[in-house]
Amino acid sequence: MEKRLPIAIVVRLAREQGQHVNGAELTYTDNVSAHGARVVSRQAWETGEVLTVTSLKDEIAIRAKVVYCQQVTGDRYHVGLNFQGRRVTWSTYATYANS
């Protein structure tokens, strides 16, 4: 189990090319670890779906797989993401992870 940091990072969620396109969503993380994150979303995502998660501050994109999607209110979901093949290099995460 990795340490999760309760930090909000503004990100853009988008389906990978070749998947059904529904547009990108601007949102934020609820918590982040070296290999994953939980984000808040206005739409339901399918388990196993592959997304691109881009930090708006750094413009660094990371490929992620949806591991769960839980509805928390009528129009909000918590989406658990596992980053595929790389660690988080976003500057905001690095600042708090190294503290």
C-alpha positions, 0 to 999 in steps of 0.5 A: 500500500502506497502512501497517499497524499491528500492534495488537490492538483488541477488535471485534465481527464481525457479518453485515449485516442481510439476510444469513444470520445466524449471530450476532456474534463477539467477536474482535480485530484482528491489524493495522489500516490506515486503510482495512482490518484483519486480524482473527482469527476462529473461523469462515470468512467468504466473500470478498465478504461484507459485515460490520459491525466494531465497536470495543468500546472506542468502540462505533464500527461500520464496514462492511467487505468480506471480501477474504480468509479464510485458515485458520491452525489447525483453528479459527482464520482470518485475515480480511482486511477492506476498510472500505467508504467510510470511514477508521478512527476508532477511538481506539486506532488513532488513538493509534498512527497519529499517533505 
